[in-house]
Amino acid sequence: MYNRAKQTEVPEGITTIWSCTQEGCKGWMRDNFAFEETPTCRLCSHPMERGTKMLPLLQNSNGDLKAIKKGIQIGQSLI
């Protein structure tokens, strides 16, 4: 009775991710969206470990975020 348009399939692939090591925390992020070489969890501030996950393939147009020079953090003195 109701016709639903067929959805286009999004290609998936094995993607490198960072997962939180804290038990009970479900925080994770794609490696190519991480700003640090070894990131900490944004939800609970615990260390993260590298792993892989089958995810839709995305292109990060910002390039390598880990190579971007960081500015002075707010609260740090210039001296």
PDB file of N, CA, C and O in Angstrom:
ATOM      1  N   MET A   1       0.807  -1.172   0.000  1.00  0.00           N
ATOM      2  CA  MET A   1       0.000   0.000   0.000  1.00  0.00           C
ATOM      3  C   MET A   1       0.867   1.258   0.000  1.00  0.00           C
ATOM      4  O   MET A   1       0.663   2.159  -0.814  1.00  0.00           O
ATOM      5  N   TYR A   2       1.826   1.314   0.909  1.00  0.00           N
ATOM      6  CA  TYR A   2       2.718   2.465   0.951  1.00  0.00           C
ATOM      7  C   TYR A   2       4.029   2.093   0.276  1.00  0.00           C
ATOM      8  O   TYR A   2       4.613   1.045   0.555  1.00  0.00           O
ATOM      9  N   ASN A   3       4.468   2.941  -0.590  1.00  0.00           N
ATOM     10  CA  ASN A   3       5.731   2.701  -1.280  1.00  0.00           C
ATOM     11  C   ASN A   3       6.816   3.552  -0.645  1.00  0.00           C
ATOM     12  O   ASN A   3       6.720   4.779  -0.605  1.00  0.00           O
ATOM     13  N   ARG A   4       7.815   2.905  -0.166  1.00  0.00           N
ATOM     14  CA  ARG A   4       8.951   3.625   0.401  1.00  0.00           C
ATOM     15  C   ARG A   4      10.078   3.573  -0.615  1.00  0.00           C
ATOM     16  O   ARG A   4      10.423   2.504  -1.120  1.00  0.00           O
ATOM     17  N   ALA A   5      10.646   4.724  -0.910  1.00  0.00           N
ATOM     18  CA  ALA A   5      11.746   4.773  -1.875  1.00  0.00           C
ATOM     19  C   ALA A   5      12.932   3.988  -1.327  1.00  0.00           C
ATOM     20  O   ALA A   5      13.241   4.044  -0.137  1.00  0.00           O
ATOM     21  N   LYS A   6      13.584   3.262  -2.215  1.00  0.00           N
ATOM     22  CA  LYS A   6      14.748   2.489  -1.799  1.00  0.00           C
ATOM     23  C   LYS A   6      15.870   3.442  -1.407  1.00  0.00           C
ATOM     24  O   LYS A   6      16.193   4.385  -2.129  1.00  0.00           O
ATOM     25  N   GLN A   7      16.443   3.174  -0.267  1.00  0.00           N
ATOM     26  CA  GLN A   7      17.541   4.001   0.217  1.00  0.00           C
ATOM     27  C   GLN A   7      18.836   3.530  -0.428  1.00  0.00           C
ATOM     28  O   GLN A   7      19.054   2.333  -0.615  1.00  0.00           O
ATOM     29  N   THR A   8      19.689   4.486  -0.762  1.00  0.00           N
ATOM     30  CA  THR A   8      20.982   4.115  -1.333  1.00  0.00           C
ATOM     31  C   THR A   8      21.854   3.535  -0.231  1.00  0.00           C
ATOM     32  O   THR A   8      21.849   4.011   0.905  1.00  0.00           O
ATOM     33  N   GLU A   9      22.588   2.516  -0.583  1.00  0.00           N
ATOM     34  CA  GLU A   9      23.459   1.880   0.391  1.00  0.00           C
ATOM     35  C   GLU A   9      24.704   2.719   0.598  1.00  0.00           C
ATOM     36  O   GLU A   9      25.341   3.158  -0.359  1.00  0.00           O
ATOM     37  N   VAL A  10      25.042   2.935   1.857  1.00  0.00           N
ATOM     38  CA  VAL A  10      26.244   3.675   2.206  1.00  0.00           C
ATOM     39  C   VAL A  10      27.374   2.659   2.336  1.00  0.00           C
ATOM     40  O   VAL A  10      27.246   1.690   3.084  1.00  0.00           O
ATOM     41  N   PRO A  11      28.489   2.867   1.611  1.00  0.00           N
ATOM     42  CA  PRO A  11      29.587   1.908   1.716  1.00  0.00           C
ATOM     43  C   PRO A  11      30.199   1.910   3.115  1.00  0.00           C
ATOM     44  O   PRO A  11      30.414   2.964   3.713  1.00  0.00           O
ATOM     45  N   GLU A  12      30.474   0.715   3.621  1.00  0.00           N
ATOM     46  CA  GLU A  12      31.078   0.568   4.941  1.00  0.00           C
ATOM     47  C   GLU A  12      32.454  -0.049   4.807  1.00  0.00           C
ATOM     48  O   GLU A  12      32.761  -0.712   3.817  1.00  0.00           O
ATOM     49  N   GLY A  13      33.271   0.176   5.811  1.00  0.00           N
ATOM     50  CA  GLY A  13      34.604  -0.404   5.826  1.00  0.00           C
ATOM     51  C   GLY A  13      35.139  -0.455   7.246  1.00  0.00           C
ATOM     52  O   GLY A  13      34.608   0.186   8.153  1.00  0.00           O
ATOM     53  N   ILE A  14      36.208  -1.236   7.422  1.00  0.00           N
ATOM     54  CA  ILE A  14      36.866  -1.315   8.721  1.00  0.00           C
ATOM     55  C   ILE A  14      37.535   0.033   8.974  1.00  0.00           C
ATOM     56  O   ILE A  14      38.345   0.492   8.168  1.00  0.00           O
ATOM     57  N   THR A  15      37.196   0.662  10.093  1.00  0.00           N
ATOM     58  CA  THR A  15      37.676   1.996  10.428  1.00  0.00           C
ATOM     59  C   THR A  15      38.419   1.950  11.752  1.00  0.00           C
ATOM     60  O   THR A  15      37.961   1.309  12.698  1.00  0.00           O
ATOM     61  N   THR A  16      39.561   2.622  11.831  1.00  0.00           N
ATOM     62  CA  THR A  16      40.309   2.712  13.076  1.00  0.00           C
ATOM     63  C   THR A  16      39.603   3.694  14.002  1.00  0.00           C
ATOM     64  O   THR A  16      39.276   4.814  13.610  1.00  0.00           O
ATOM     65  N   ILE A  17      39.374   3.253  15.240  1.00  0.00           N
ATOM     66  CA  ILE A  17      38.678   4.090  16.218  1.00  0.00           C
ATOM     67  C   ILE A  17      39.447   4.096  17.533  1.00  0.00           C
ATOM     68  O   ILE A  17      40.378   3.314  17.727  1.00  0.00           O
ATOM     69  N   TRP A  18      39.049   4.982  18.421  1.00  0.00           N
ATOM     70  CA  TRP A  18      39.515   5.014  19.804  1.00  0.00           C
ATOM     71  C   TRP A  18      38.306   4.740  20.688  1.00  0.00           C
ATOM     72  O   TRP A  18      37.271   5.390  20.541  1.00  0.00           O
ATOM     73  N   SER A  19      38.430   3.772  21.617  1.00  0.00           N
ATOM     74  CA  SER A  19      37.347   3.423  22.536  1.00  0.00           C
ATOM     75  C   SER A  19      37.780   3.710  23.962  1.00  0.00           C
ATOM     76  O   SER A  19      38.944   3.522  24.313  1.00  0.00           O
ATOM     77  N   CYS A  20      36.842   4.166  24.783  1.00  0.00           N
ATOM     78  CA  CYS A  20      37.133   4.464  26.182  1.00  0.00           C
ATOM     79  C   CYS A  20      37.429   3.171  26.940  1.00  0.00           C
ATOM     80  O   CYS A  20      36.793   2.144  26.703  1.00  0.00           O
ATOM     81  N   THR A  21      38.403   3.231  27.854  1.00  0.00           N
ATOM     82  CA  THR A  21      38.780   2.056  28.643  1.00  0.00           C
ATOM     83  C   THR A  21      37.970   1.935  29.928  1.00  0.00           C
ATOM     84  O   THR A  21      38.026   0.901  30.593  1.00  0.00           O
ATOM     85  N   GLN A  22      37.217   2.972  30.288  1.00  0.00           N
ATOM     86  CA  GLN A  22      36.407   2.951  31.507  1.00  0.00           C
ATOM     87  C   GLN A  22      35.214   2.023  31.312  1.00  0.00           C
ATOM     88  O   GLN A  22      34.450   2.173  30.358  1.00  0.00           O
ATOM     89  N   GLU A  23      35.060   1.066  32.219  1.00  0.00           N
ATOM     90  CA  GLU A  23      33.936   0.141  32.128  1.00  0.00           C
ATOM     91  C   GLU A  23      32.625   0.907  32.297  1.00  0.00           C
ATOM     92  O   GLU A  23      32.489   1.711  33.219  1.00  0.00           O
ATOM     93  N   GLY A  24      31.685   0.664  31.431  1.00  0.00           N
ATOM     94  CA  GLY A  24      30.398   1.336  31.486  1.00  0.00           C
ATOM     95  C   GLY A  24      30.315   2.572  30.604  1.00  0.00           C
ATOM     96  O   GLY A  24      29.216   3.026  30.285  1.00  0.00           O
ATOM     97  N   CYS A  25      31.456   3.125  30.204  1.00  0.00           N
ATOM     98  CA  CYS A  25      31.450   4.296  29.323  1.00  0.00           C
ATOM     99  C   CYS A  25      31.400   3.811  27.878  1.00  0.00           C
ATOM    100  O   CYS A  25      32.120   2.882  27.512  1.00  0.00           O
ATOM    101  N   LYS A  26      30.573   4.419  27.069  1.00  0.00           N
ATOM    102  CA  LYS A  26      30.417   4.008  25.676  1.00  0.00           C
ATOM    103  C   LYS A  26      31.084   4.979  24.713  1.00  0.00           C
ATOM    104  O   LYS A  26      30.794   4.966  23.516  1.00  0.00           O
ATOM    105  N   GLY A  27      31.983   5.829  25.233  1.00  0.00           N
ATOM    106  CA  GLY A  27      32.637   6.825  24.397  1.00  0.00           C
ATOM    107  C   GLY A  27      33.585   6.201  23.379  1.00  0.00           C
ATOM    108  O   GLY A  27      34.344   5.287  23.703  1.00  0.00           O
ATOM    109  N   TRP A  28      33.535   6.701  22.151  1.00  0.00           N
ATOM    110  CA  TRP A  28      34.464   6.295  21.103  1.00  0.00           C
ATOM    111  C   TRP A  28      34.508   7.396  20.053  1.00  0.00           C
ATOM    112  O   TRP A  28      33.600   8.222  19.974  1.00  0.00           O
ATOM    113  N   MET A  29      35.567   7.406  19.245  1.00  0.00           N
ATOM    114  CA  MET A  29      35.687   8.367  18.147  1.00  0.00           C
ATOM    115  C   MET A  29      36.530   7.760  17.039  1.00  0.00           C
ATOM    116  O   MET A  29      37.357   6.880  17.280  1.00  0.00           O
ATOM    117  N   ARG A  30      36.315   8.234  15.841  1.00  0.00           N
ATOM    118  CA  ARG A  30      37.130   7.808  14.707  1.00  0.00           C
ATOM    119  C   ARG A  30      38.534   8.375  14.869  1.00  0.00           C
ATOM    120  O   ARG A  30      38.702   9.500  15.341  1.00  0.00           O
ATOM    121  N   ASP A  31      39.539   7.600  14.479  1.00  0.00           N
ATOM    122  CA  ASP A  31      40.923   8.054  14.606  1.00  0.00           C
ATOM    123  C   ASP A  31      41.173   9.309  13.777  1.00  0.00           C
ATOM    124  O   ASP A  31      41.891  10.203  14.225  1.00  0.00           O
ATOM    125  N   ASN A  32      40.597   9.395  12.576  1.00  0.00           N
ATOM    126  CA  ASN A  32      40.877  10.556  11.732  1.00  0.00           C
ATOM    127  C   ASN A  32      40.109  11.806  12.166  1.00  0.00           C
ATOM    128  O   ASN A  32      40.228  12.848  11.521  1.00  0.00           O
ATOM    129  N   PHE A  33      39.325  11.725  13.244  1.00  0.00           N
ATOM    130  CA  PHE A  33      38.673  12.901  13.822  1.00  0.00           C
ATOM    131  C   PHE A  33      39.245  13.234  15.199  1.00  0.00           C
ATOM    132  O   PHE A  33      38.738  14.129  15.875  1.00  0.00           O
ATOM    133  N   ALA A  34      40.298  12.524  15.626  1.00  0.00           N
ATOM    134  CA  ALA A  34      40.930  12.783  16.924  1.00  0.00           C
ATOM    135  C   ALA A  34      41.990  13.870  16.767  1.00  0.00           C
ATOM    136  O   ALA A  34      42.695  13.922  15.759  1.00  0.00           O
ATOM    137  N   PHE A  35      42.096  14.735  17.774  1.00  0.00           N
ATOM    138  CA  PHE A  35      43.067  15.824  17.740  1.00  0.00           C
ATOM    139  C   PHE A  35      44.413  15.428  18.339  1.00  0.00           C
ATOM    140  O   PHE A  35      45.411  16.101  18.079  1.00  0.00           O
ATOM    141  N   GLU A  36      44.473  14.364  19.127  1.00  0.00           N
ATOM    142  CA  GLU A  36      45.686  13.973  19.828  1.00  0.00           C
ATOM    143  C   GLU A  36      46.130  12.588  19.373  1.00  0.00           C
ATOM    144  O   GLU A  36      45.333  11.793  18.874  1.00  0.00           O
ATOM    145  N   GLU A  37      47.422  12.316  19.558  1.00  0.00           N
ATOM    146  CA  GLU A  37      47.957  10.995  19.199  1.00  0.00           C
ATOM    147  C   GLU A  37      47.324   9.905  20.057  1.00  0.00           C
ATOM    148  O   GLU A  37      47.001   8.830  19.552  1.00  0.00           O
ATOM    149  N   THR A  38      47.144  10.171  21.348  1.00  0.00           N
ATOM    150  CA  THR A  38      46.463   9.254  22.252  1.00  0.00           C
ATOM    151  C   THR A  38      45.389  10.055  22.978  1.00  0.00           C
ATOM    152  O   THR A  38      45.667  10.651  24.018  1.00  0.00           O
ATOM    153  N   PRO A  39      44.168  10.078  22.450  1.00  0.00           N
ATOM    154  CA  PRO A  39      43.122  10.933  23.030  1.00  0.00           C
ATOM    155  C   PRO A  39      42.584  10.405  24.356  1.00  0.00           C
ATOM    156  O   PRO A  39      42.733   9.227  24.679  1.00  0.00           O
ATOM    157  N   THR A  40      41.961  11.294  25.109  1.00  0.00           N
ATOM    158  CA  THR A  40      41.228  10.910  26.312  1.00  0.00           C
ATOM    159  C   THR A  40      39.741  11.035  26.003  1.00  0.00           C
ATOM    160  O   THR A  40      39.335  11.809  25.136  1.00  0.00           O
ATOM    161  N   CYS A  41      38.949  10.273  26.717  1.00  0.00           N
ATOM    162  CA  CYS A  41      37.506  10.250  26.487  1.00  0.00           C
ATOM    163  C   CYS A  41      36.897  11.605  26.825  1.00  0.00           C
ATOM    164  O   CYS A  41      37.156  12.152  27.898  1.00  0.00           O
ATOM    165  N   ARG A  42      36.102  12.143  25.930  1.00  0.00           N
ATOM    166  CA  ARG A  42      35.438  13.435  26.154  1.00  0.00           C
ATOM    167  C   ARG A  42      34.278  13.304  27.142  1.00  0.00           C
ATOM    168  O   ARG A  42      33.815  14.307  27.686  1.00  0.00           O
ATOM    169  N   LEU A  43      33.806  12.084  27.379  1.00  0.00           N
ATOM    170  CA  LEU A  43      32.680  11.889  28.289  1.00  0.00           C
ATOM    171  C   LEU A  43      33.120  11.723  29.738  1.00  0.00           C
ATOM    172  O   LEU A  43      32.481  12.252  30.648  1.00  0.00           O
ATOM    173  N   CYS A  44      34.230  10.978  29.958  1.00  0.00           N
ATOM    174  CA  CYS A  44      34.636  10.679  31.336  1.00  0.00           C
ATOM    175  C   CYS A  44      36.107  10.981  31.620  1.00  0.00           C
ATOM    176  O   CYS A  44      36.554  10.783  32.749  1.00  0.00           O
ATOM    177  N   SER A  45      36.863  11.447  30.648  1.00  0.00           N
ATOM    178  CA  SER A  45      38.278  11.835  30.785  1.00  0.00           C
ATOM    179  C   SER A  45      39.219  10.670  31.076  1.00  0.00           C
ATOM    180  O   SER A  45      40.326  10.894  31.564  1.00  0.00           O
ATOM    181  N   HIS A  46      38.815   9.441  30.793  1.00  0.00           N
ATOM    182  CA  HIS A  46      39.697   8.292  30.950  1.00  0.00           C
ATOM    183  C   HIS A  46      40.478   8.068  29.655  1.00  0.00           C
ATOM    184  O   HIS A  46      40.090   8.572  28.601  1.00  0.00           O
ATOM    185  N   PRO A  47      41.587   7.308  29.732  1.00  0.00           N
ATOM    186  CA  PRO A  47      42.357   7.021  28.514  1.00  0.00           C
ATOM    187  C   PRO A  47      41.539   6.187  27.530  1.00  0.00           C
ATOM    188  O   PRO A  47      40.585   5.504  27.904  1.00  0.00           O
ATOM    189  N   MET A  48      41.938   6.265  26.276  1.00  0.00           N
ATOM    190  CA  MET A  48      41.262   5.499  25.231  1.00  0.00           C
ATOM    191  C   MET A  48      42.256   4.533  24.602  1.00  0.00           C
ATOM    192  O   MET A  48      43.464   4.769  24.623  1.00  0.00           O
ATOM    193  N   GLU A  49      41.736   3.434  24.038  1.00  0.00           N
ATOM    194  CA  GLU A  49      42.584   2.462  23.361  1.00  0.00           C
ATOM    195  C   GLU A  49      42.149   2.335  21.911  1.00  0.00           C
ATOM    196  O   GLU A  49      40.975   2.492  21.577  1.00  0.00           O
ATOM    197  N   ARG A  50      43.125   2.047  21.055  1.00  0.00           N
ATOM    198  CA  ARG A  50      42.872   1.939  19.620  1.00  0.00           C
ATOM    199  C   ARG A  50      42.202   0.609  19.310  1.00  0.00           C
ATOM    200  O   ARG A  50      42.508  -0.416  19.919  1.00  0.00           O
ATOM    201  N   GLY A  51      41.288   0.644  18.356  1.00  0.00           N
ATOM    202  CA  GLY A  51      40.591  -0.555  17.915  1.00  0.00           C
ATOM    203  C   GLY A  51      40.034  -0.332  16.520  1.00  0.00           C
ATOM    204  O   GLY A  51      40.364   0.657  15.866  1.00  0.00           O
ATOM    205  N   THR A  52      39.193  -1.248  16.065  1.00  0.00           N
ATOM    206  CA  THR A  52      38.565  -1.109  14.753  1.00  0.00           C
ATOM    207  C   THR A  52      37.071  -1.386  14.877  1.00  0.00           C
ATOM    208  O   THR A  52      36.617  -2.064  15.799  1.00  0.00           O
ATOM    209  N   LYS A  53      36.323  -0.841  13.924  1.00  0.00           N
ATOM    210  CA  LYS A  53      34.873  -1.004  13.909  1.00  0.00           C
ATOM    211  C   LYS A  53      34.406  -0.893  12.462  1.00  0.00           C
ATOM    212  O   LYS A  53      34.981  -0.135  11.681  1.00  0.00           O
ATOM    213  N   MET A  54      33.371  -1.641  12.101  1.00  0.00           N
ATOM    214  CA  MET A  54      32.776  -1.538  10.771  1.00  0.00           C
ATOM    215  C   MET A  54      31.824  -0.348  10.780  1.00  0.00           C
ATOM    216  O   MET A  54      30.794  -0.371  11.455  1.00  0.00           O
ATOM    217  N   LEU A  55      32.177   0.699  10.022  1.00  0.00           N
ATOM    218  CA  LEU A  55      31.409   1.946  10.009  1.00  0.00           C
ATOM    219  C   LEU A  55      31.235   2.449   8.588  1.00  0.00           C
ATOM    220  O   LEU A  55      31.990   2.063   7.696  1.00  0.00           O
ATOM    221  N   PRO A  56      30.243   3.311   8.366  1.00  0.00           N
ATOM    222  CA  PRO A  56      30.135   3.960   7.053  1.00  0.00           C
ATOM    223  C   PRO A  56      31.398   4.780   6.778  1.00  0.00           C
ATOM    224  O   PRO A  56      31.925   5.436   7.677  1.00  0.00           O
ATOM    225  N   LEU A  57      31.872   4.740   5.546  1.00  0.00           N
ATOM    226  CA  LEU A  57      33.092   5.454   5.190  1.00  0.00           C
ATOM    227  C   LEU A  57      32.806   6.947   5.081  1.00  0.00           C
ATOM    228  O   LEU A  57      31.866   7.358   4.400  1.00  0.00           O
ATOM    229  N   LEU A  58      33.616   7.750   5.751  1.00  0.00           N
ATOM    230  CA  LEU A  58      33.500   9.204   5.721  1.00  0.00           C
ATOM    231  C   LEU A  58      34.829   9.810   5.316  1.00  0.00           C
ATOM    232  O   LEU A  58      35.887   9.242   5.587  1.00  0.00           O
ATOM    233  N   GLN A  59      34.773  10.959   4.670  1.00  0.00           N
ATOM    234  CA  GLN A  59      35.980  11.697   4.323  1.00  0.00           C
ATOM    235  C   GLN A  59      36.088  12.887   5.267  1.00  0.00           C
ATOM    236  O   GLN A  59      35.133  13.646   5.430  1.00  0.00           O
ATOM    237  N   ASN A  60      37.256  13.047   5.891  1.00  0.00           N
ATOM    238  CA  ASN A  60      37.497  14.193   6.758  1.00  0.00           C
ATOM    239  C   ASN A  60      38.184  15.259   5.926  1.00  0.00           C
ATOM    240  O   ASN A  60      39.368  15.138   5.611  1.00  0.00           O
ATOM    241  N   SER A  61      37.452  16.298   5.570  1.00  0.00           N
ATOM    242  CA  SER A  61      37.997  17.338   4.694  1.00  0.00           C
ATOM    243  C   SER A  61      39.010  18.234   5.394  1.00  0.00           C
ATOM    244  O   SER A  61      39.652  19.056   4.740  1.00  0.00           O
ATOM    245  N   ASN A  62      39.168  18.095   6.706  1.00  0.00           N
ATOM    246  CA  ASN A  62      40.130  18.914   7.445  1.00  0.00           C
ATOM    247  C   ASN A  62      41.537  18.342   7.421  1.00  0.00           C
ATOM    248  O   ASN A  62      42.455  18.956   7.963  1.00  0.00           O
ATOM    249  N   GLY A  63      41.726  17.198   6.816  1.00  0.00           N
ATOM    250  CA  GLY A  63      43.057  16.595   6.760  1.00  0.00           C
ATOM    251  C   GLY A  63      43.421  15.944   8.085  1.00  0.00           C
ATOM    252  O   GLY A  63      42.555  15.445   8.803  1.00  0.00           O
ATOM    253  N   ASP A  64      44.720  15.954   8.403  1.00  0.00           N
ATOM    254  CA  ASP A  64      45.223  15.325   9.619  1.00  0.00           C
ATOM    255  C   ASP A  64      45.069  16.289  10.788  1.00  0.00           C
ATOM    256  O   ASP A  64      45.840  17.241  10.907  1.00  0.00           O
ATOM    257  N   LEU A  65      44.090  16.057  11.644  1.00  0.00           N
ATOM    258  CA  LEU A  65      43.830  16.958  12.762  1.00  0.00           C
ATOM    259  C   LEU A  65      44.932  16.912  13.813  1.00  0.00           C
ATOM    260  O   LEU A  65      45.112  17.876  14.556  1.00  0.00           O
ATOM    261  N   LYS A  66      45.674  15.803  13.888  1.00  0.00           N
ATOM    262  CA  LYS A  66      46.740  15.687  14.880  1.00  0.00           C
ATOM    263  C   LYS A  66      47.938  16.558  14.524  1.00  0.00           C
ATOM    264  O   LYS A  66      48.737  16.901  15.394  1.00  0.00           O
ATOM    265  N   ALA A  67      48.067  16.917  13.243  1.00  0.00           N
ATOM    266  CA  ALA A  67      49.204  17.716  12.796  1.00  0.00           C
ATOM    267  C   ALA A  67      48.940  19.217  12.890  1.00  0.00           C
ATOM    268  O   ALA A  67      49.857  20.019  12.716  1.00  0.00           O
ATOM    269  N   ILE A  68      47.698  19.598  13.162  1.00  0.00           N
ATOM    270  CA  ILE A  68      47.367  21.022  13.257  1.00  0.00           C
ATOM    271  C   ILE A  68      48.027  21.602  14.501  1.00  0.00           C
ATOM    272  O   ILE A  68      47.921  21.048  15.595  1.00  0.00           O
ATOM    273  N   LYS A  69      48.710  22.729  14.313  1.00  0.00           N
ATOM    274  CA  LYS A  69      49.383  23.373  15.435  1.00  0.00           C
ATOM    275  C   LYS A  69      48.335  23.959  16.368  1.00  0.00           C
ATOM    276  O   LYS A  69      47.455  24.710  15.945  1.00  0.00           O
ATOM    277  N   LYS A  70      48.443  23.603  17.644  1.00  0.00           N
ATOM    278  CA  LYS A  70      47.480  24.087  18.620  1.00  0.00           C
ATOM    279  C   LYS A  70      47.899  25.460  19.117  1.00  0.00           C
ATOM    280  O   LYS A  70      49.088  25.736  19.277  1.00  0.00           O
ATOM    281  N   GLY A  71      46.930  26.307  19.358  1.00  0.00           N
ATOM    282  CA  GLY A  71      47.187  27.637  19.894  1.00  0.00           C
ATOM    283  C   GLY A  71      47.390  27.580  21.394  1.00  0.00           C
ATOM    284  O   GLY A  71      47.489  26.500  21.977  1.00  0.00           O
ATOM    285  N   ILE A  72      47.450  28.729  22.008  1.00  0.00           N
ATOM    286  CA  ILE A  72      47.612  28.818  23.453  1.00  0.00           C
ATOM    287  C   ILE A  72      46.270  28.510  24.102  1.00  0.00           C
ATOM    288  O   ILE A  72      45.244  29.083  23.738  1.00  0.00           O
ATOM    289  N   GLN A  73      46.290  27.602  25.064  1.00  0.00           N
ATOM    290  CA  GLN A  73      45.079  27.231  25.772  1.00  0.00           C
ATOM    291  C   GLN A  73      44.596  28.393  26.628  1.00  0.00           C
ATOM    292  O   GLN A  73      45.413  29.146  27.157  1.00  0.00           O
ATOM    293  N   ILE A  74      43.317  28.549  26.769  1.00  0.00           N
ATOM    294  CA  ILE A  74      42.750  29.589  27.627  1.00  0.00           C
ATOM    295  C   ILE A  74      43.162  29.295  29.062  1.00  0.00           C
ATOM    296  O   ILE A  74      43.055  28.161  29.527  1.00  0.00           O
ATOM    297  N   GLY A  75      43.627  30.306  29.748  1.00  0.00           N
ATOM    298  CA  GLY A  75      44.053  30.124  31.136  1.00  0.00           C
ATOM    299  C   GLY A  75      45.559  29.987  31.271  1.00  0.00           C
ATOM    300  O   GLY A  75      46.079  30.109  32.380  1.00  0.00           O
ATOM    301  N   GLN A  76      46.280  29.738  30.182  1.00  0.00           N
ATOM    302  CA  GLN A  76      47.736  29.666  30.230  1.00  0.00           C
ATOM    303  C   GLN A  76      48.298  31.068  30.091  1.00  0.00           C
ATOM    304  O   GLN A  76      47.759  31.902  29.363  1.00  0.00           O
ATOM    305  N   SER A  77      49.381  31.313  30.795  1.00  0.00           N
ATOM    306  CA  SER A  77      49.996  32.635  30.684  1.00  0.00           C
ATOM    307  C   SER A  77      50.919  32.671  29.479  1.00  0.00           C
ATOM    308  O   SER A  77      51.406  31.636  29.024  1.00  0.00           O
ATOM    309  N   LEU A  78      51.150  33.847  28.978  1.00  0.00           N
ATOM    310  CA  LEU A  78      52.022  34.025  27.824  1.00  0.00           C
ATOM    311  C   LEU A  78      53.488  34.117  28.227  1.00  0.00           C
ATOM    312  O   LEU A  78      54.359  34.124  27.357  1.00  0.00           O
ATOM    313  N   ILE A  79      53.779  34.188  29.510  1.00  0.00           N
ATOM    314  CA  ILE A  79      55.161  34.351  29.981  1.00  0.00           C
ATOM    315  C   ILE A  79      55.824  33.018  30.126  1.00  0.00           C
ATOM    316  O   ILE A  79      56.991  32.947  30.511  1.00  0.00           O
TER     317      ILE A  79
END
